[in-house]
Amino acid sequence: MEAGNLPLVPIVISNSSRVLHVPERHFQSGTIRVKVLQPIETDSKDGETEEDMILRVLGQLKENMYLTLE
């Protein structure tokens, strides 16, 4: 928000738990899938408060990431 109206670029990572075992700090060979999604604009719409804009952007982010992982 402080940097200006920059778009948010969501990145979805899957299969990382099969490659990286966090408690043991151990990597295993494998494939991690990474997908960069379309940017989400963070401009406020007419009459939209900052809080409303944040909720709208988070809603879009959640939906896009869910559809990608599905």
Residue pairs with C-beta under 8 A, 6 or more apart in sequence:
1 42
1 50
5 41
5 42
5 43
5 44
6 42
7 39
7 40
7 41
7 42
8 39
8 40
8 42
8 57
8 61
9 36
9 37
9 39
9 40
10 36
10 37
10 40
10 61
10 64
10 65
11 34
11 35
11 36
11 37
12 34
12 35
12 37
12 65
12 68
12 69
13 32
13 33
13 34
14 32
14 33
14 69
15 30
15 31
15 32
15 33
16 32
18 28
18 30
19 27
19 28
19 29
19 30
19 31
19 32
20 26
20 27
20 28
21 27
21 28
35 68
37 64
37 65
37 68
38 64
40 57
40 60
40 61
40 64
42 53
42 57
43 53
44 50
44 52
44 53
45 53
45 56
48 56
